[in-house]
Amino acid sequence: MSALTSHLRNYTAAPVCHDIPINGQLVGLHDSGVLWWPDENTLVVADLHLEKASSYARRGVMLPPYDTGATLEKLAGVMDAFDPARVICLGDSFHDAEGSDRLPAPYRAMLTTLQLGREWIWVTGNHDPVAPVRLCGETVDEISFGPLTFRHEPIEKIGSEETEGEICGHLHPAARVRRFGRSIRRSCFATDGTRLVLPAFGALTGGLNVTDAAYSMIFRRRQFSVFLLGNDRLFPFTASRLVGD
Amino acid sequence: MDAPHLPDRFRSWFASRGWTPRAHQLQLIDHLSQGHSTLLIAPTGAGKTLAGFLPSLVELERRGTRKPGAAGGGIHTLYISPLKALAVDIARNLEAPVADMDLPVRLETRTGDTPSHKRQRQKLNPPDILLTTPEQIALLLSDPVSARLFASLKTVILDELHALVTSKRGDLLALGLARLRRLAPGLRTVGLSATVAEPDDLRAYLVEQPDTEARALSHLVQVTGGARPDISILDSEERLPWSGHSSRYAIRDIYGLIKQHNVSLLFVNTRSQAEMVFQELWRINDDTLPIALHHGSLDVGQRRRVEAAMAAGSLRAVVATSSLDMGIDWGDIDLVINIGAPKGASRLAQRIGRANHRMDEPSRAVLVPANRFEVLECQAALSASRRGEQDTPPLRKGALDVLAQHLLGLACADPLDALATFGEIRSSQTYRHLDWETFEKVLDFVATGGYALKTYEQYAKLRKGKDGLWRIAHPKIAQQYRLNVGTIVEAPMLKVRLVKSRADGRRAPVGRGGRMLGEIEEYFIEQLAPGDTFLFGGEVLRFEAIRENEAYVSRAKTDNPMIPSYMGGKFPLSTYLAASVRAMLSDPESWKDLPAQVRDWLEIQKDKSVLPQQDGLLVETFPRASKHYMVCYPFEGRLAHQTLGMLVTRRLERMGAQPMGFVANDYALAVWGLRDLSALFSSGRISLEELFEQDILGDDLDAWLAESSLMKRTFRNCAVIAGLIERRHPGQEKTGRQVTVSSDLIYDVLRAHEPDHILLRATWNDASEGLLDISRLGELLARIRGRITHTGLPHVSPLAVPILLEIGKEPVYGEAMDRILEEAAEELVLEALE
């Protein structure tokens, strides 16, 4: 539980967010990788990929079975700090469709405790297209609150009305910055002010560089910003300052 | 010496060629015929390979032609070489005597390039002699036919054994040998090796070890003599550089040497040095001498052309990295030029051996030091060569990731009895220190990942049956194993493709379909921004873009690449040469052989500061340009110095000295900061004994390792070898980049939740010997206890100049990643405000 206590220690003070407007709504980006929407008392987290290691183990690749625990402990720390009334999991919460069924009992209990007294929304993702079993919460394909729409995969259109206020995950954005002959790669938020892609939150989730062609389907070339996750703050960069992998 | 065991056919064959069998060739036949495994140590040109094969050829001649399908129709002799090209080469050379003597012997090669139908046939109808590589042995041993295939195996010949045993491939082979001995009782081994420091290590490697303290050794045949090599250090009129690795100052001298000789082989330590030397030579090549370039990342076709031209005698010089250190016959080379420091006495001897394939004539070699410290190192290597001393590394302890791979392979072949297998593995010298508990953990790792949290029983790869034997859970597991076999994990590489530049038409997309120039390490390309220029394949290239797994480049219109050579010596300075250099420095009497420039440099050091003592550590501190420097001279090689630098800066930080960064080379370590280090040390506010205390290898090291990218890279290799992560194969969509990312995450999770996991132990063992050189650092800290000399100086000392010059050329460490991001981000803020 040492990871949990250290998170608690870090987050007991009012969490500091980087506030930005998305489609006219002020939302806070947090260095843990979650989105905090103060007006709605809502916490948004993307791509937990719970039970990813056991999903691999089924195929004979024995990744360490500690990813679910690590991810939930980190989530618990964040929940403790923000104490949200509503939580939206933006899809790929489980690494495969049977993931929620495999969830070991202690983790199920932990997750259930986190859900207590909160509105909990599971947005479906390509990894978990069905509602999780034996867990509370409402399952939706996408959902809107006011000017913001929450879905897993971004719609591949630019400048369309449908994409205004879109909050999504799926892409696992990461960015690389080069400096002093060294390059640093971190997970990041990516936004053009009308829509926002969250970084993947899960412990064993990698990242896809924002210079990848996939992002050119949702942002105009180089006309977006990223916020790299640091140890206790975010680092903003414009896309033109980033390098590929 | 009489030749009692040599049949007439062989005698007349030797005679027909005007040869007489050499004494060591006959001795080998003698030892083998009595069932003794034997190590043959001989210099290049002594007929070593033929000596290795003669005993088998003689036996096969006596056996006569085998009837098809007759009993005992397995492989008689295995020849194992570290290079598949060498195996193919040797097979070709061996075909001649077999045909000339009309011997009833079928010999074939088996490498990764052998077509699958031929491999299948080899299993059904094996040749008498199979020439192959350690990986192929592992593959064959994982096959259920292995018991039948090797039941009548009589001899295993291990070529270039000194090179094989220093790596994980040697571990894999040691395990393979242990299995072969069990399948073919009475098996004899022949080791062929260049001269090494400890022949007994290799002798022990060749034979089964008893379950006691005593060490079993093979027989030994040692061919001494051969003419002494004629080695000199280049005596240049030019000014010797203070630092750097380029040897650019001596390029005219080198060119002069090439002109004076028929064929020269120029050895350098790194690929970038090869590129630089090659380019510089062509810049002054007024006579357009045919000078070629050969290194491991050039396109294969290009390399083959160079090799063919070399064999045909149409080249005057080849600039090469260690890709040519070994093996294949290179025709008549009459001069070896070693550029940069040799880094090890034995390495130098082996390189020089390439020069002459006739034992009775001296090989001629010239050493070209790239800077002043390298002069000392060359001098030390020269003395070692004159005394015939060697510094090959001691025998490795077998790696656990390799053991994991091997255990899975064994289970694929046959149900595995844990206790018997444990005994078998411990019978190899490499793994004789393995304890049962560790063995069980490795087996558990193979079966279910070996986690304390036992959640993967249902997905187990190996299951223990009611009979107590371990079997693979599914045939698919054997397929997975075959794709993963081997211990060489290549650094992720990108193909380099030539395209048209987009510098002129800015918006034009980068063109496709240009010529492939070769491959380059991904981490190098990662440092580049589009537009950066660098040297590759002998030309200056402009980096354009990365597309999938290709780096697009165009021809640059400049002679001066922007990205300088990015690495110093690839090999760390050997402990032996380091000790010799320290001894030389501390003894002014020995300076008489050194060039005047170097002598003067050391004399001034003696006047202005002090000389480093042989077993102590000299620490100098001085102010310079508003910063304060600490320079120390451990002479333990770059890797150990980098690790030390990382640890010392952490500790200085905690002691309040506010260090800002450090740089390390093979000889010294420099740390700088804003506070007056001279005052802090001399006032006793910071104790040097405490700073260099051995406990620095405890918590400080542990804390740093959590973040270390070197450690993560090491972990990735272990994870691939052990089979935790699947190996990347050509055509698979998974790129090396994605593997790197996920293995880093796995490392983080594992380290946080199960820090004593067997794979982390394997990683630690690797790192302490390899990239971090912790074992050597430990020896250093023990050596200097109570022997640290501090000298506070008003300004930089002569000895410190080289390392200070490397600041800005070598990567500077010690700045936290977040701090770098912060600066970059704030710069952006300023930009935005303008």
HADDOCK unambig.tbl for C-alpha pairs under 7 A between the chains (distance, minus, plus):
assign (segid A and resid 57 and name CA) (segid B and resid 456 and name CA) 6.96 0.50 0.50
assign (segid A and resid 57 and name CA) (segid B and resid 459 and name CA) 6.28 0.50 0.50
assign (segid A and resid 58 and name CA) (segid B and resid 459 and name CA) 5.50 0.50 0.50
assign (segid A and resid 60 and name CA) (segid B and resid 459 and name CA) 6.61 0.50 0.50
assign (segid A and resid 60 and name CA) (segid B and resid 461 and name CA) 6.36 0.50 0.50
assign (segid A and resid 61 and name CA) (segid B and resid 724 and name CA) 5.95 0.50 0.50
assign (segid A and resid 61 and name CA) (segid B and resid 725 and name CA) 6.76 0.50 0.50
assign (segid A and resid 62 and name CA) (segid B and resid 448 and name CA) 6.55 0.50 0.50
assign (segid A and resid 62 and name CA) (segid B and resid 449 and name CA) 5.07 0.50 0.50
assign (segid A and resid 62 and name CA) (segid B and resid 724 and name CA) 6.14 0.50 0.50
assign (segid A and resid 63 and name CA) (segid B and resid 724 and name CA) 6.89 0.50 0.50
assign (segid A and resid 64 and name CA) (segid B and resid 746 and name CA) 6.97 0.50 0.50
assign (segid A and resid 64 and name CA) (segid B and resid 750 and name CA) 6.25 0.50 0.50
assign (segid A and resid 66 and name CA) (segid B and resid 749 and name CA) 6.64 0.50 0.50
assign (segid A and resid 66 and name CA) (segid B and resid 753 and name CA) 6.73 0.50 0.50
assign (segid A and resid 67 and name CA) (segid B and resid 749 and name CA) 6.73 0.50 0.50
assign (segid A and resid 179 and name CA) (segid B and resid 824 and name CA) 7.00 0.50 0.50
assign (segid A and resid 181 and name CA) (segid B and resid 527 and name CA) 6.21 0.50 0.50
assign (segid A and resid 182 and name CA) (segid B and resid 527 and name CA) 6.37 0.50 0.50
assign (segid A and resid 183 and name CA) (segid B and resid 527 and name CA) 6.52 0.50 0.50
assign (segid A and resid 204 and name CA) (segid B and resid 742 and name CA) 6.82 0.50 0.50
assign (segid A and resid 204 and name CA) (segid B and resid 745 and name CA) 5.61 0.50 0.50
assign (segid A and resid 204 and name CA) (segid B and resid 746 and name CA) 6.69 0.50 0.50
assign (segid A and resid 206 and name CA) (segid B and resid 741 and name CA) 5.95 0.50 0.50
assign (segid A and resid 206 and name CA) (segid B and resid 742 and name CA) 5.98 0.50 0.50
assign (segid A and resid 230 and name CA) (segid B and resid 818 and name CA) 6.35 0.50 0.50
assign (segid A and resid 235 and name CA) (segid B and resid 821 and name CA) 6.86 0.50 0.50
assign (segid A and resid 235 and name CA) (segid B and resid 822 and name CA) 6.85 0.50 0.50
assign (segid A and resid 235 and name CA) (segid B and resid 825 and name CA) 6.13 0.50 0.50
assign (segid A and resid 236 and name CA) (segid B and resid 825 and name CA) 6.30 0.50 0.50
assign (segid A and resid 237 and name CA) (segid B and resid 825 and name CA) 6.50 0.50 0.50
assign (segid A and resid 245 and name CA) (segid B and resid 526 and name CA) 6.31 0.50 0.50
